[in-house]
Amino acid sequence: MTTWTQELLDEAHSLTQASNYRSALSKLLVILDVYPDQPEALKLASSLVRLGSGRITDAGPDEALEPQHLFDNRLNPIFCACDAPGCEASWVSAYHMLEGSAGALIRNPLGARCESCEVTLCRRHLPAERSDGVLNCARCGRPLDAAPPPNGRQRTNQTPHLNKRLVHVIVLVEGRRPPSVEFMAGLCKNVMPDVFEDSPRINGCNKRKFKGDGYDLGLMFGLVADEAYRTDNYDIQIYPGRQAGWRGQRWVIVKIFENRPKHVDPDNPATRD
């Protein structure tokens, strides 16, 4: 572990102890930008999310972790995801918080895993709990682990965070009118909160009818927005989506990034590439 990484971890630990959960998470996310699998950062992030989710802390409501923080794709490795067909439930297990606590019993867990069948299930798909608090696998009958190691969340409703500076966002909506201010504000908060980190230029446009999912249309808008975006100095990412429900309004988010690392470890030259 480099000095840079350790210093950020130490800052995150101190902020967590002071109930400054959001500030602590921001330090960990910088580490995860550079080292997505850094074990100590992921371990602290796991405890931090369990402690700070939805809480009004001693430091005030600005330090509570809200959905836009929890759905960050950089946190995917700390989550358990339900293996039941069609289920999209995910949660942070008590796995890291209970390391070294042999014999700890968890009542009414958010989910559990069978080490024999290697299946992870959320609370909704778990079998009934026995009177002694033990959960048994419905397939093999063996006890379930109520604090399983994370198996990794695959996706969220947010566009991915990249370790690159976001310089321009174009939002295309299908319909006769450009997106409203309220629509854009909701999209920024819930789908692309990285706009609040880099303050990119944001444009909203409309197209009467998309062809397909609108990916090609979004790419065209990105390429013609600025000649420089056609060079290797920039990275254009396209994200089609829609509001909830099959009749929800469709959109395409075009995100243009500088094609170089936003965060680097000064103690590790390899992170500058």
C-alpha positions as CSV (number, residue, x, y, z in Angstrom):
1,M,0.0,0.0,0.0
2,T,1.4,3.4,-1.0
3,T,1.6,6.4,1.4
4,W,-1.0,8.2,-0.6
5,T,-3.5,5.4,-0.2
6,Q,-2.8,5.0,3.5
7,E,-3.2,8.7,4.2
8,L,-6.7,8.7,2.5
9,L,-7.6,5.6,4.5
10,D,-6.6,7.3,7.7
11,E,-8.7,10.4,6.8
12,A,-11.7,8.2,6.0
13,H,-11.3,6.3,9.3
14,S,-11.2,9.6,11.3
15,L,-14.2,11.0,9.4
16,T,-16.2,7.8,10.0
17,Q,-15.5,7.9,13.7
18,A,-16.8,11.5,13.7
19,S,-20.0,10.3,12.0
20,N,-19.0,12.3,8.9
21,Y,-20.1,9.5,6.6
22,R,-20.4,11.3,3.3
23,S,-17.1,13.0,3.7
24,A,-15.5,9.7,4.6
25,L,-17.0,8.0,1.6
26,S,-15.6,10.7,-0.7
27,K,-12.1,9.8,0.4
28,L,-12.7,6.1,-0.2
29,L,-14.1,6.7,-3.6
30,V,-10.9,8.5,-4.7
31,I,-9.0,5.4,-3.7
32,L,-11.4,3.2,-5.6
33,D,-11.1,5.4,-8.7
34,V,-7.4,4.4,-8.8
35,Y,-7.5,1.0,-7.2
36,P,-11.1,-0.5,-7.7
37,D,-10.2,-3.7,-5.7
38,Q,-8.3,-2.1,-2.8
39,P,-9.3,-4.4,0.1
40,E,-8.9,-2.0,3.0
41,A,-10.9,0.7,1.2
42,L,-13.7,-1.8,0.3
43,K,-13.8,-3.1,3.9
44,L,-14.1,0.3,5.4
45,A,-16.7,1.3,2.7
46,S,-18.8,-1.8,3.7
47,S,-18.9,-0.7,7.3
48,L,-19.4,2.9,6.4
49,V,-22.5,2.2,4.2
50,R,-24.1,0.1,7.0
51,L,-23.4,2.8,9.6
52,G,-24.4,5.9,7.5
53,S,-27.2,4.8,5.2
54,G,-30.3,7.0,5.8
55,R,-29.1,8.4,9.1
56,I,-29.2,12.0,10.3
57,T,-25.8,12.0,11.9
58,D,-24.4,14.1,14.7
59,A,-22.8,16.2,12.0
60,G,-26.1,17.0,10.4
61,P,-28.2,15.7,7.5
62,D,-25.5,16.7,4.9
63,E,-23.4,13.7,6.2
64,A,-26.1,11.0,5.8
65,L,-25.7,8.6,2.9
66,E,-28.5,8.8,0.4
67,P,-29.4,6.6,-2.6
68,Q,-27.3,8.7,-5.0
69,H,-24.3,7.8,-2.9
70,L,-25.2,4.1,-2.4
71,F,-25.8,3.4,-6.1
72,D,-22.3,4.5,-7.1
73,N,-20.9,1.7,-9.3
74,R,-17.5,2.0,-7.5
75,L,-19.3,0.4,-4.5
76,N,-20.6,-2.6,-6.4
77,P,-18.0,-5.0,-5.0
78,I,-19.2,-4.5,-1.4
79,F,-22.8,-5.5,-2.1
80,C,-24.5,-8.8,-2.0
81,A,-26.9,-9.5,-4.9
82,C,-29.8,-11.9,-4.8
83,D,-29.5,-14.9,-7.1
84,A,-33.2,-15.6,-7.4
85,P,-34.4,-15.3,-11.0
86,G,-35.6,-11.8,-11.8
87,C,-34.7,-10.3,-8.4
88,E,-32.7,-7.1,-8.4
89,A,-32.3,-6.8,-4.6
90,S,-28.9,-5.9,-3.2
91,W,-27.6,-5.2,0.3
92,V,-24.4,-4.7,2.3
93,S,-23.8,-7.8,4.5
94,A,-22.5,-7.6,8.0
95,Y,-19.6,-9.8,6.8
96,H,-16.8,-7.2,7.2
97,M,-18.2,-5.9,10.5
98,L,-18.3,-9.4,12.0
99,E,-14.9,-10.6,10.9
100,G,-13.2,-12.2,14.0
101,S,-16.6,-12.4,15.8
102,A,-17.0,-16.2,15.9
103,G,-20.4,-17.4,16.8
104,A,-22.2,-14.1,16.2
105,L,-25.9,-14.7,15.5
106,I,-27.9,-12.3,13.2
107,R,-31.6,-12.2,13.5
108,N,-33.8,-11.3,10.5
109,P,-30.8,-10.8,8.1
110,L,-31.1,-8.8,4.9
111,G,-30.0,-12.0,3.1
112,A,-27.9,-15.1,3.4
113,R,-25.7,-17.5,1.4
114,C,-25.5,-21.3,1.3
115,E,-21.8,-22.3,1.2
116,S,-22.7,-25.7,-0.2
117,C,-25.1,-24.6,-3.0
118,E,-23.2,-21.3,-3.4
119,V,-26.4,-19.4,-3.8
120,T,-27.1,-15.9,-2.2
121,L,-30.7,-14.9,-1.5
122,C,-32.3,-11.7,-0.2
123,R,-34.6,-11.7,2.7
124,R,-37.7,-12.0,0.5
125,H,-36.4,-15.3,-0.9
126,L,-35.1,-16.9,2.2
127,P,-36.7,-19.9,3.9
128,A,-38.5,-19.4,7.2
129,E,-36.2,-18.9,10.2
130,R,-36.2,-21.6,12.9
131,S,-37.1,-20.9,16.5
132,D,-33.4,-21.0,17.4
133,G,-32.6,-18.3,14.8
134,V,-30.9,-20.7,12.4
135,L,-31.7,-20.5,8.7
136,N,-31.4,-23.6,6.6
137,C,-31.0,-23.9,2.9
138,A,-34.2,-24.9,1.1
139,R,-32.2,-27.0,-1.4
140,C,-29.7,-28.9,0.8
141,G,-30.9,-28.3,4.3
142,R,-27.6,-27.0,5.5
143,P,-27.3,-23.8,7.7
144,L,-27.1,-20.5,5.8
145,D,-24.5,-17.8,6.4
146,A,-26.5,-14.7,7.5
147,A,-23.4,-12.5,7.0
148,P,-22.1,-13.7,3.7
149,P,-19.2,-12.3,1.8
150,P,-20.3,-9.9,-1.0
151,N,-20.8,-11.5,-4.4
152,G,-20.9,-8.1,-6.2
153,R,-23.8,-6.0,-7.4
154,Q,-23.9,-6.1,-11.2
155,R,-25.6,-2.8,-12.1
156,T,-27.5,0.2,-10.6
157,N,-29.8,2.9,-12.0
158,Q,-26.8,5.2,-12.3
159,T,-24.5,5.8,-15.2
160,P,-21.0,4.6,-14.3
161,H,-18.5,6.8,-12.7
162,L,-15.2,6.9,-14.6
163,N,-11.8,8.0,-13.3
164,K,-11.9,10.8,-15.9
165,R,-13.0,14.4,-15.7
166,L,-16.5,14.9,-17.1
167,V,-16.6,18.0,-19.3
168,H,-19.9,17.9,-21.2
169,V,-23.2,16.1,-20.9
170,I,-25.9,16.1,-23.5
171,V,-29.4,14.7,-22.6
172,L,-31.7,13.8,-25.5
173,V,-35.3,13.0,-24.8
174,E,-37.8,11.4,-27.1
175,G,-40.8,13.7,-27.7
176,R,-41.9,17.1,-29.0
177,R,-40.4,19.2,-26.2
178,P,-36.9,19.6,-24.7
179,P,-36.5,18.2,-21.2
180,S,-37.8,20.4,-18.4
181,V,-35.6,21.9,-15.6
182,E,-37.3,19.5,-13.2
183,F,-36.6,16.5,-15.4
184,M,-33.0,17.5,-15.8
185,A,-32.5,18.0,-12.1
186,G,-34.0,14.6,-11.3
187,L,-31.8,13.0,-13.9
188,C,-28.7,14.6,-12.5
189,K,-29.5,13.6,-8.9
190,N,-30.5,10.0,-9.5
191,V,-28.9,8.9,-12.8
192,M,-25.7,10.9,-13.2
193,P,-24.7,12.5,-9.9
194,D,-21.1,12.8,-11.1
195,V,-22.2,16.1,-12.7
196,F,-22.0,17.6,-9.3
197,E,-18.3,16.7,-8.9
198,D,-17.0,18.1,-12.2
199,S,-19.5,20.8,-13.1
200,P,-19.6,19.9,-16.8
201,R,-21.5,21.8,-19.5
202,I,-25.0,20.4,-19.8
203,N,-27.4,20.6,-22.7
204,G,-30.9,19.3,-23.1
205,C,-32.4,18.4,-26.5
206,N,-35.3,16.5,-27.9
207,K,-35.9,14.3,-30.9
208,R,-39.5,13.4,-32.1
209,K,-38.7,9.7,-32.4
210,F,-35.7,7.6,-31.6
211,K,-34.4,4.9,-33.9
212,G,-33.8,1.8,-31.8
213,D,-32.7,2.8,-28.3
214,G,-31.2,6.1,-29.5
215,Y,-27.5,5.0,-29.1
216,D,-26.5,6.0,-32.6
217,L,-28.3,9.3,-32.3
218,G,-26.6,10.1,-29.0
219,L,-23.2,9.3,-30.6
220,M,-23.9,11.6,-33.5
221,F,-24.8,14.5,-31.1
222,G,-21.6,13.9,-29.2
223,L,-19.4,13.8,-32.2
224,V,-20.8,17.1,-33.7
225,A,-20.9,19.0,-30.4
226,D,-17.2,19.9,-30.7
227,E,-14.6,18.9,-33.2
228,A,-12.2,18.1,-30.4
229,Y,-14.5,15.3,-29.1
230,R,-13.6,13.3,-32.3
231,T,-9.9,13.1,-31.1
232,D,-8.3,10.7,-28.8
233,N,-8.2,13.4,-26.1
234,Y,-11.8,12.7,-25.3
235,D,-13.9,9.7,-24.5
236,I,-17.6,9.7,-25.5
237,Q,-19.9,7.4,-23.5
238,I,-23.6,6.8,-24.5
239,Y,-26.2,5.6,-22.0
240,P,-29.8,5.0,-23.3
241,G,-32.5,4.8,-20.6
242,R,-36.1,5.5,-19.8
243,Q,-38.4,6.6,-16.9
244,A,-39.9,3.8,-14.9
245,G,-42.5,1.7,-16.7
246,W,-42.5,0.5,-20.3
247,R,-44.3,3.7,-21.4
248,G,-41.9,5.9,-19.6
249,Q,-40.1,8.7,-21.5
250,R,-37.0,7.5,-23.2
251,W,-33.7,9.3,-23.0
252,V,-30.1,9.1,-24.1
253,I,-27.3,10.5,-21.9
254,V,-24.1,11.5,-23.7
255,K,-21.2,11.9,-21.4
256,I,-17.9,13.3,-22.7
257,F,-14.8,12.8,-20.6
258,E,-11.2,14.0,-20.8
259,N,-9.4,10.9,-21.8
260,R,-6.9,10.9,-19.0
261,P,-7.0,9.8,-15.3
262,K,-8.8,12.3,-13.0
263,H,-7.2,10.8,-9.8
264,V,-3.7,9.4,-9.7
265,D,-1.5,8.0,-7.0
266,P,1.6,10.2,-6.9
267,D,3.5,7.4,-5.3
268,N,2.7,5.0,-8.2
269,P,3.6,6.3,-11.7
270,A,1.6,3.5,-13.3
271,T,-1.7,5.1,-12.3
272,R,-1.0,8.1,-14.6
273,D,-1.5,6.1,-17.7
